Amino acid sequence: MGFLRGSASVILIALGSAIFLFSFVIAFGWGRKPLPIESTIVALTGVSLVFAGYWLVREMDGAPIAVVCLKVILGAGSFLLLVGVLALIIRPSDFPIGYFLLTGSLSVIGFFKFRAHISRL
């Protein structure tokens, strides 16, 4: 049973990471107008899949690897908040500022909530 949970966790973490990265492509709209709301939904789906992968192995030996993957995804998402704030100052044209602000803010909240969850264990 542990092998199945570990395998499913690896697949979920890899798929979630790929979907999170794909949200950047959606944010810029493939040459069309920026799609901040849609790309934020895709990014949250990716983060949710990575969290599901962690949740499967949270009590197993592979949990530290899953924790690192989730922290990297949430840390990268938190960095997007800085990019969004800088974009507000610079005001580039056709830049999905909403995506960076929404995804960054939600990642910061998720990062601190996840740290509080880990410290309770």
CNS distance restraints for C-alpha pairs under 8 A (distance, minus, plus):
assign (resid   1 and name CA) (resid   5 and name CA) 6.36 0.50 0.50
assign (resid   2 and name CA) (resid   6 and name CA) 5.99 0.50 0.50
assign (resid   2 and name CA) (resid  60 and name CA) 7.97 0.50 0.50
assign (resid   3 and name CA) (resid   7 and name CA) 6.00 0.50 0.50
assign (resid   4 and name CA) (resid   8 and name CA) 6.07 0.50 0.50
assign (resid   5 and name CA) (resid   9 and name CA) 6.02 0.50 0.50
assign (resid   5 and name CA) (resid  56 and name CA) 6.06 0.50 0.50
assign (resid   5 and name CA) (resid  57 and name CA) 6.68 0.50 0.50
assign (resid   6 and name CA) (resid  10 and name CA) 6.27 0.50 0.50
assign (resid   6 and name CA) (resid  56 and name CA) 7.40 0.50 0.50
assign (resid   6 and name CA) (resid  57 and name CA) 6.39 0.50 0.50
assign (resid   6 and name CA) (resid  62 and name CA) 7.35 0.50 0.50
assign (resid   7 and name CA) (resid  11 and name CA) 6.32 0.50 0.50
assign (resid   8 and name CA) (resid  12 and name CA) 6.07 0.50 0.50
assign (resid   8 and name CA) (resid  53 and name CA) 7.05 0.50 0.50
assign (resid   8 and name CA) (resid  56 and name CA) 7.85 0.50 0.50
assign (resid   9 and name CA) (resid  13 and name CA) 6.03 0.50 0.50
assign (resid   9 and name CA) (resid  52 and name CA) 7.43 0.50 0.50
assign (resid   9 and name CA) (resid  53 and name CA) 4.03 0.50 0.50
assign (resid   9 and name CA) (resid  54 and name CA) 6.60 0.50 0.50
assign (resid   9 and name CA) (resid  56 and name CA) 6.07 0.50 0.50
assign (resid   9 and name CA) (resid  57 and name CA) 6.78 0.50 0.50
assign (resid  10 and name CA) (resid  14 and name CA) 6.08 0.50 0.50
assign (resid  10 and name CA) (resid  53 and name CA) 6.68 0.50 0.50
assign (resid  11 and name CA) (resid  15 and name CA) 5.95 0.50 0.50
assign (resid  11 and name CA) (resid  53 and name CA) 7.66 0.50 0.50
assign (resid  12 and name CA) (resid  16 and name CA) 5.80 0.50 0.50
assign (resid  12 and name CA) (resid  49 and name CA) 5.54 0.50 0.50
assign (resid  12 and name CA) (resid  50 and name CA) 5.93 0.50 0.50
assign (resid  12 and name CA) (resid  52 and name CA) 6.94 0.50 0.50
assign (resid  12 and name CA) (resid  53 and name CA) 5.07 0.50 0.50
assign (resid  13 and name CA) (resid  17 and name CA) 6.04 0.50 0.50
assign (resid  13 and name CA) (resid  49 and name CA) 6.33 0.50 0.50
assign (resid  13 and name CA) (resid  50 and name CA) 4.35 0.50 0.50
assign (resid  13 and name CA) (resid  51 and name CA) 7.66 0.50 0.50
assign (resid  13 and name CA) (resid  52 and name CA) 7.85 0.50 0.50
assign (resid  13 and name CA) (resid  53 and name CA) 5.31 0.50 0.50
assign (resid  13 and name CA) (resid  54 and name CA) 7.63 0.50 0.50
assign (resid  13 and name CA) (resid  66 and name CA) 7.58 0.50 0.50
assign (resid  13 and name CA) (resid  69 and name CA) 7.50 0.50 0.50
assign (resid  14 and name CA) (resid  18 and name CA) 6.24 0.50 0.50
assign (resid  14 and name CA) (resid  50 and name CA) 7.58 0.50 0.50
assign (resid  15 and name CA) (resid  19 and name CA) 6.15 0.50 0.50
assign (resid  15 and name CA) (resid  46 and name CA) 7.34 0.50 0.50
assign (resid  15 and name CA) (resid  49 and name CA) 7.24 0.50 0.50
assign (resid  15 and name CA) (resid  50 and name CA) 7.78 0.50 0.50
assign (resid  16 and name CA) (resid  20 and name CA) 6.04 0.50 0.50
assign (resid  16 and name CA) (resid  45 and name CA) 7.20 0.50 0.50
assign (resid  16 and name CA) (resid  46 and name CA) 3.94 0.50 0.50
assign (resid  16 and name CA) (resid  47 and name CA) 6.00 0.50 0.50
assign (resid  16 and name CA) (resid  48 and name CA) 7.18 0.50 0.50
assign (resid  16 and name CA) (resid  49 and name CA) 4.72 0.50 0.50
assign (resid  16 and name CA) (resid  50 and name CA) 5.02 0.50 0.50
assign (resid  17 and name CA) (resid  21 and name CA) 6.27 0.50 0.50
assign (resid  17 and name CA) (resid  46 and name CA) 5.98 0.50 0.50
assign (resid  17 and name CA) (resid  47 and name CA) 7.25 0.50 0.50
assign (resid  17 and name CA) (resid  50 and name CA) 6.76 0.50 0.50
assign (resid  17 and name CA) (resid  73 and name CA) 7.24 0.50 0.50
assign (resid  18 and name CA) (resid  22 and name CA) 6.08 0.50 0.50
assign (resid  18 and name CA) (resid  46 and name CA) 7.31 0.50 0.50
assign (resid  19 and name CA) (resid  23 and name CA) 6.36 0.50 0.50
assign (resid  19 and name CA) (resid  42 and name CA) 6.81 0.50 0.50
assign (resid  19 and name CA) (resid  43 and name CA) 6.71 0.50 0.50
assign (resid  19 and name CA) (resid  45 and name CA) 7.40 0.50 0.50
assign (resid  19 and name CA) (resid  46 and name CA) 4.91 0.50 0.50
assign (resid  20 and name CA) (resid  24 and name CA) 7.58 0.50 0.50
assign (resid  20 and name CA) (resid  42 and name CA) 6.74 0.50 0.50
assign (resid  20 and name CA) (resid  43 and name CA) 4.56 0.50 0.50
assign (resid  20 and name CA) (resid  44 and name CA) 7.39 0.50 0.50
assign (resid  20 and name CA) (resid  45 and name CA) 7.42 0.50 0.50
assign (resid  20 and name CA) (resid  46 and name CA) 4.55 0.50 0.50
assign (resid  20 and name CA) (resid  47 and name CA) 6.55 0.50 0.50
assign (resid  21 and name CA) (resid  25 and name CA) 7.60 0.50 0.50
assign (resid  21 and name CA) (resid  43 and name CA) 7.57 0.50 0.50
assign (resid  22 and name CA) (resid  26 and name CA) 6.59 0.50 0.50
assign (resid  22 and name CA) (resid  42 and name CA) 7.89 0.50 0.50
assign (resid  22 and name CA) (resid  43 and name CA) 7.84 0.50 0.50
assign (resid  23 and name CA) (resid  27 and name CA) 5.97 0.50 0.50
assign (resid  23 and name CA) (resid  39 and name CA) 4.92 0.50 0.50
assign (resid  23 and name CA) (resid  40 and name CA) 7.02 0.50 0.50
assign (resid  23 and name CA) (resid  42 and name CA) 5.60 0.50 0.50
assign (resid  23 and name CA) (resid  43 and name CA) 5.32 0.50 0.50
assign (resid  24 and name CA) (resid  28 and name CA) 6.62 0.50 0.50
assign (resid  24 and name CA) (resid  39 and name CA) 7.05 0.50 0.50
assign (resid  25 and name CA) (resid  29 and name CA) 6.53 0.50 0.50
assign (resid  25 and name CA) (resid  30 and name CA) 6.71 0.50 0.50
assign (resid  26 and name CA) (resid  30 and name CA) 6.79 0.50 0.50
assign (resid  26 and name CA) (resid  34 and name CA) 7.74 0.50 0.50
assign (resid  26 and name CA) (resid  35 and name CA) 6.47 0.50 0.50
assign (resid  26 and name CA) (resid  38 and name CA) 7.42 0.50 0.50
assign (resid  26 and name CA) (resid  39 and name CA) 5.31 0.50 0.50
assign (resid  27 and name CA) (resid  34 and name CA) 5.56 0.50 0.50
assign (resid  27 and name CA) (resid  35 and name CA) 4.94 0.50 0.50
assign (resid  27 and name CA) (resid  36 and name CA) 5.39 0.50 0.50
assign (resid  27 and name CA) (resid  38 and name CA) 7.49 0.50 0.50
assign (resid  27 and name CA) (resid  39 and name CA) 4.99 0.50 0.50
assign (resid  27 and name CA) (resid  40 and name CA) 7.78 0.50 0.50
assign (resid  27 and name CA) (resid  96 and name CA) 6.05 0.50 0.50
assign (resid  27 and name CA) (resid  99 and name CA) 6.53 0.50 0.50
assign (resid  28 and name CA) (resid  32 and name CA) 7.53 0.50 0.50
assign (resid  28 and name CA) (resid  33 and name CA) 7.06 0.50 0.50
assign (resid  28 and name CA) (resid  34 and name CA) 4.71 0.50 0.50
assign (resid  28 and name CA) (resid  35 and name CA) 6.49 0.50 0.50
assign (resid  28 and name CA) (resid  94 and name CA) 7.89 0.50 0.50
assign (resid  28 and name CA) (resid  95 and name CA) 6.98 0.50 0.50
assign (resid  28 and name CA) (resid  96 and name CA) 6.39 0.50 0.50
assign (resid  29 and name CA) (resid  33 and name CA) 5.57 0.50 0.50
assign (resid  29 and name CA) (resid  34 and name CA) 4.83 0.50 0.50
assign (resid  29 and name CA) (resid  35 and name CA) 5.75 0.50 0.50
assign (resid  33 and name CA) (resid  94 and name CA) 6.72 0.50 0.50
assign (resid  34 and name CA) (resid  94 and name CA) 6.32 0.50 0.50
assign (resid  34 and name CA) (resid  95 and name CA) 6.54 0.50 0.50
assign (resid  34 and name CA) (resid  96 and name CA) 5.28 0.50 0.50
assign (resid  35 and name CA) (resid  39 and name CA) 6.08 0.50 0.50
assign (resid  35 and name CA) (resid  96 and name CA) 6.74 0.50 0.50
assign (resid  35 and name CA) (resid  99 and name CA) 7.66 0.50 0.50
assign (resid  36 and name CA) (resid  40 and name CA) 6.07 0.50 0.50
assign (resid  36 and name CA) (resid  96 and name CA) 5.52 0.50 0.50
assign (resid  36 and name CA) (resid  97 and name CA) 7.33 0.50 0.50
assign (resid  36 and name CA) (resid  98 and name CA) 5.30 0.50 0.50
assign (resid  36 and name CA) (resid  99 and name CA) 4.19 0.50 0.50
assign (resid  36 and name CA) (resid 100 and name CA) 7.87 0.50 0.50
assign (resid  37 and name CA) (resid  41 and name CA) 6.37 0.50 0.50
assign (resid  37 and name CA) (resid  98 and name CA) 7.36 0.50 0.50
assign (resid  37 and name CA) (resid  99 and name CA) 6.47 0.50 0.50
assign (resid  38 and name CA) (resid  42 and name CA) 6.38 0.50 0.50
assign (resid  39 and name CA) (resid  43 and name CA) 6.08 0.50 0.50
assign (resid  39 and name CA) (resid  99 and name CA) 6.62 0.50 0.50
assign (resid  40 and name CA) (resid  44 and name CA) 6.14 0.50 0.50
assign (resid  40 and name CA) (resid  99 and name CA) 5.67 0.50 0.50
assign (resid  40 and name CA) (resid 102 and name CA) 6.80 0.50 0.50
assign (resid  40 and name CA) (resid 103 and name CA) 5.73 0.50 0.50
assign (resid  41 and name CA) (resid  45 and name CA) 6.19 0.50 0.50
assign (resid  42 and name CA) (resid  46 and name CA) 6.34 0.50 0.50
assign (resid  43 and name CA) (resid  47 and name CA) 6.30 0.50 0.50
assign (resid  43 and name CA) (resid 103 and name CA) 7.16 0.50 0.50
assign (resid  44 and name CA) (resid  48 and name CA) 5.97 0.50 0.50
assign (resid  44 and name CA) (resid 103 and name CA) 7.62 0.50 0.50
assign (resid  45 and name CA) (resid  49 and name CA) 6.25 0.50 0.50
assign (resid  46 and name CA) (resid  50 and name CA) 6.39 0.50 0.50
assign (resid  47 and name CA) (resid  51 and name CA) 6.17 0.50 0.50
assign (resid  47 and name CA) (resid  70 and name CA) 7.62 0.50 0.50
assign (resid  47 and name CA) (resid  73 and name CA) 7.02 0.50 0.50
assign (resid  47 and name CA) (resid  74 and name CA) 7.59 0.50 0.50
assign (resid  48 and name CA) (resid  52 and name CA) 6.09 0.50 0.50
assign (resid  49 and name CA) (resid  53 and name CA) 6.21 0.50 0.50
assign (resid  50 and name CA) (resid  54 and name CA) 6.36 0.50 0.50
assign (resid  50 and name CA) (resid  66 and name CA) 7.98 0.50 0.50
assign (resid  50 and name CA) (resid  69 and name CA) 7.60 0.50 0.50
assign (resid  50 and name CA) (resid  70 and name CA) 6.13 0.50 0.50
assign (resid  51 and name CA) (resid  55 and name CA) 6.07 0.50 0.50
assign (resid  51 and name CA) (resid  70 and name CA) 6.51 0.50 0.50
assign (resid  52 and name CA) (resid  56 and name CA) 6.31 0.50 0.50
assign (resid  53 and name CA) (resid  57 and name CA) 6.93 0.50 0.50
assign (resid  53 and name CA) (resid  66 and name CA) 7.03 0.50 0.50
assign (resid  54 and name CA) (resid  58 and name CA) 5.74 0.50 0.50
assign (resid  54 and name CA) (resid  63 and name CA) 6.54 0.50 0.50
assign (resid  54 and name CA) (resid  66 and name CA) 4.99 0.50 0.50
assign (resid  54 and name CA) (resid  67 and name CA) 6.49 0.50 0.50
assign (resid  54 and name CA) (resid  70 and name CA) 7.43 0.50 0.50
assign (resid  57 and name CA) (resid  61 and name CA) 7.57 0.50 0.50
assign (resid  57 and name CA) (resid  62 and name CA) 6.20 0.50 0.50
assign (resid  57 and name CA) (resid  63 and name CA) 5.30 0.50 0.50
assign (resid  57 and name CA) (resid  66 and name CA) 7.60 0.50 0.50
assign (resid  58 and name CA) (resid  62 and name CA) 7.65 0.50 0.50
assign (resid  58 and name CA) (resid  63 and name CA) 4.88 0.50 0.50
assign (resid  58 and name CA) (resid  66 and name CA) 7.98 0.50 0.50
assign (resid  59 and name CA) (resid  63 and name CA) 6.58 0.50 0.50
assign (resid  62 and name CA) (resid  66 and name CA) 6.63 0.50 0.50
assign (resid  63 and name CA) (resid  67 and name CA) 6.08 0.50 0.50
assign (resid  64 and name CA) (resid  68 and name CA) 6.24 0.50 0.50
assign (resid  65 and name CA) (resid  69 and name CA) 6.33 0.50 0.50
assign (resid  66 and name CA) (resid  70 and name CA) 6.18 0.50 0.50
assign (resid  67 and name CA) (resid  71 and name CA) 6.07 0.50 0.50
assign (resid  68 and name CA) (resid  72 and name CA) 6.08 0.50 0.50
assign (resid  69 and name CA) (resid  73 and name CA) 6.29 0.50 0.50
assign (resid  70 and name CA) (resid  74 and name CA) 6.12 0.50 0.50
assign (resid  71 and name CA) (resid  75 and name CA) 5.77 0.50 0.50
assign (resid  71 and name CA) (resid 111 and name CA) 7.00 0.50 0.50
assign (resid  72 and name CA) (resid  76 and name CA) 6.02 0.50 0.50
assign (resid  73 and name CA) (resid  77 and name CA) 6.12 0.50 0.50
assign (resid  74 and name CA) (resid  78 and name CA) 6.00 0.50 0.50
assign (resid  74 and name CA) (resid 107 and name CA) 5.22 0.50 0.50
assign (resid  74 and name CA) (resid 108 and name CA) 7.10 0.50 0.50
assign (resid  74 and name CA) (resid 110 and name CA) 6.99 0.50 0.50
assign (resid  74 and name CA) (resid 111 and name CA) 5.68 0.50 0.50
assign (resid  75 and name CA) (resid  79 and name CA) 6.30 0.50 0.50
assign (resid  75 and name CA) (resid 107 and name CA) 7.28 0.50 0.50
assign (resid  75 and name CA) (resid 108 and name CA) 7.68 0.50 0.50
assign (resid  75 and name CA) (resid 111 and name CA) 7.15 0.50 0.50
assign (resid  76 and name CA) (resid  80 and name CA) 6.73 0.50 0.50
assign (resid  77 and name CA) (resid  81 and name CA) 7.37 0.50 0.50
assign (resid  77 and name CA) (resid 103 and name CA) 6.24 0.50 0.50
assign (resid  77 and name CA) (resid 104 and name CA) 5.11 0.50 0.50
assign (resid  77 and name CA) (resid 107 and name CA) 5.20 0.50 0.50
assign (resid  77 and name CA) (resid 108 and name CA) 7.45 0.50 0.50
assign (resid  78 and name CA) (resid  82 and name CA) 7.52 0.50 0.50
assign (resid  78 and name CA) (resid 103 and name CA) 7.58 0.50 0.50
assign (resid  78 and name CA) (resid 104 and name CA) 4.51 0.50 0.50
assign (resid  78 and name CA) (resid 105 and name CA) 6.74 0.50 0.50
assign (resid  78 and name CA) (resid 106 and name CA) 7.85 0.50 0.50
assign (resid  78 and name CA) (resid 107 and name CA) 5.07 0.50 0.50
assign (resid  78 and name CA) (resid 108 and name CA) 5.04 0.50 0.50
assign (resid  78 and name CA) (resid 111 and name CA) 7.90 0.50 0.50
assign (resid  79 and name CA) (resid  83 and name CA) 6.70 0.50 0.50
assign (resid  79 and name CA) (resid 104 and name CA) 6.44 0.50 0.50
assign (resid  80 and name CA) (resid  84 and name CA) 6.08 0.50 0.50
assign (resid  80 and name CA) (resid 100 and name CA) 5.06 0.50 0.50
assign (resid  80 and name CA) (resid 101 and name CA) 6.89 0.50 0.50
assign (resid  80 and name CA) (resid 103 and name CA) 6.87 0.50 0.50
assign (resid  80 and name CA) (resid 104 and name CA) 4.70 0.50 0.50
assign (resid  81 and name CA) (resid  85 and name CA) 6.22 0.50 0.50
assign (resid  81 and name CA) (resid 100 and name CA) 5.68 0.50 0.50
assign (resid  81 and name CA) (resid 101 and name CA) 5.09 0.50 0.50
assign (resid  81 and name CA) (resid 102 and name CA) 7.67 0.50 0.50
assign (resid  81 and name CA) (resid 103 and name CA) 7.22 0.50 0.50
assign (resid  81 and name CA) (resid 104 and name CA) 3.98 0.50 0.50
assign (resid  81 and name CA) (resid 105 and name CA) 6.04 0.50 0.50
assign (resid  82 and name CA) (resid  86 and name CA) 6.20 0.50 0.50
assign (resid  82 and name CA) (resid 104 and name CA) 7.63 0.50 0.50
assign (resid  83 and name CA) (resid  87 and name CA) 6.05 0.50 0.50
assign (resid  83 and name CA) (resid 100 and name CA) 6.58 0.50 0.50
assign (resid  83 and name CA) (resid 101 and name CA) 7.99 0.50 0.50
assign (resid  84 and name CA) (resid  88 and name CA) 6.24 0.50 0.50
assign (resid  84 and name CA) (resid  97 and name CA) 5.40 0.50 0.50
assign (resid  84 and name CA) (resid  98 and name CA) 7.43 0.50 0.50
assign (resid  84 and name CA) (resid  99 and name CA) 7.87 0.50 0.50
assign (resid  84 and name CA) (resid 100 and name CA) 4.73 0.50 0.50
assign (resid  84 and name CA) (resid 101 and name CA) 4.98 0.50 0.50
assign (resid  84 and name CA) (resid 104 and name CA) 7.75 0.50 0.50
assign (resid  85 and name CA) (resid  89 and name CA) 6.57 0.50 0.50
assign (resid  85 and name CA) (resid 101 and name CA) 7.13 0.50 0.50
assign (resid  86 and name CA) (resid  90 and name CA) 6.19 0.50 0.50
assign (resid  87 and name CA) (resid  91 and name CA) 5.36 0.50 0.50
assign (resid  87 and name CA) (resid  92 and name CA) 6.55 0.50 0.50
assign (resid  87 and name CA) (resid  95 and name CA) 7.87 0.50 0.50
assign (resid  87 and name CA) (resid  97 and name CA) 6.36 0.50 0.50
assign (resid  88 and name CA) (resid  97 and name CA) 7.02 0.50 0.50
assign (resid  96 and name CA) (resid 100 and name CA) 6.77 0.50 0.50
assign (resid  97 and name CA) (resid 101 and name CA) 6.19 0.50 0.50
assign (resid  98 and name CA) (resid 102 and name CA) 5.86 0.50 0.50
assign (resid  99 and name CA) (resid 103 and name CA) 5.78 0.50 0.50
assign (resid  99 and name CA) (resid 104 and name CA) 7.97 0.50 0.50
assign (resid 100 and name CA) (resid 104 and name CA) 5.64 0.50 0.50
assign (resid 101 and name CA) (resid 105 and name CA) 5.92 0.50 0.50
assign (resid 102 and name CA) (resid 106 and name CA) 6.13 0.50 0.50
assign (resid 103 and name CA) (resid 107 and name CA) 5.97 0.50 0.50
assign (resid 104 and name CA) (resid 108 and name CA) 6.18 0.50 0.50
assign (resid 105 and name CA) (resid 109 and name CA) 6.36 0.50 0.50
assign (resid 106 and name CA) (resid 110 and name CA) 6.04 0.50 0.50
assign (resid 107 and name CA) (resid 111 and name CA) 5.85 0.50 0.50
assign (resid 108 and name CA) (resid 112 and name CA) 6.34 0.50 0.50
assign (resid 109 and name CA) (resid 113 and name CA) 6.14 0.50 0.50
assign (resid 110 and name CA) (resid 114 and name CA) 5.87 0.50 0.50
assign (resid 111 and name CA) (resid 115 and name CA) 6.16 0.50 0.50
assign (resid 112 and name CA) (resid 116 and name CA) 6.23 0.50 0.50
assign (resid 113 and name CA) (resid 117 and name CA) 6.24 0.50 0.50
assign (resid 114 and name CA) (resid 118 and name CA) 6.17 0.50 0.50
assign (resid 115 and name CA) (resid 119 and name CA) 6.15 0.50 0.50
assign (resid 116 and name CA) (resid 120 and name CA) 6.46 0.50 0.50
assign (resid 117 and name CA) (resid 121 and name CA) 6.91 0.50 0.50
